[in-house]
Amino acid sequence: MAEARMQYISCKHCYTYYCSRQCREYDWSKHREVCSFSRINTLCKKVIMKVRKDSETQFYMSKIARDGYSALGRGSVNLRINSTHTAQNYIMDGWSAIANFQLNKLLHYYTIAALIAERKEPSLITLCRQYDPTDKFILSVSIIADIEQCPQTPPPEAVVIRSTLPQSQNARQSSLCPQQSAEQNFIQSDVFRSAVPTEV
């Protein structure tokens, strides 16, 4: 496998190998339809785009971000969606599609220390060190994929979709609930993530 990596080019999302970048580019229109990790990546991007337009979701995220920053310091809000189906429903219907989920299972706040301990993407950690917490927050999106619909091999690397979003004015005076401060451990199961650096 190490030798193949030196001679071949892989898909940016999975372990499909090509003889050249040109071959990879040529095959992309077909491959993207079967590449599970690419589809998850695209779905995460769509969730981010929906969040940008969804003031109700932003309100809850802002509250988590404000409370997390006040109690624990700099970090990132993570929106953890339990299936691709739920993610698609959120994209179509907004907050109402996920409003019945327990907030502490849906939204999580991870400190920089937790991100470092879990060896998360360095660019996410850098964003967490640089954002203005009085005005914005960092958002990462995780979708728990149905492992039966994914290939046996894992994606080449775990990365996180992230976005810098403005703080909701209504969430500035809230306090961190005990459940949120306890939510510093990552669940490693079948969570797939992808990287899209964005500023809002």
Secondary structure by P-SEA (a helix, b strand, c coil): caaaaaccccccccccccccaaaaaaaaaaaaaccaaaaaaaaaaaaaaaaaacaaaaaaaaaaaaaaaacccbbbbbbccccaaaaaaaacccccccccccccccbbbbcaaaaaaacccaaaaaaaaccccccbbbbbbbbbccccccccccccbbbbbbbbbbbbcccccccccccccccccccccbbbbbbbbbcc
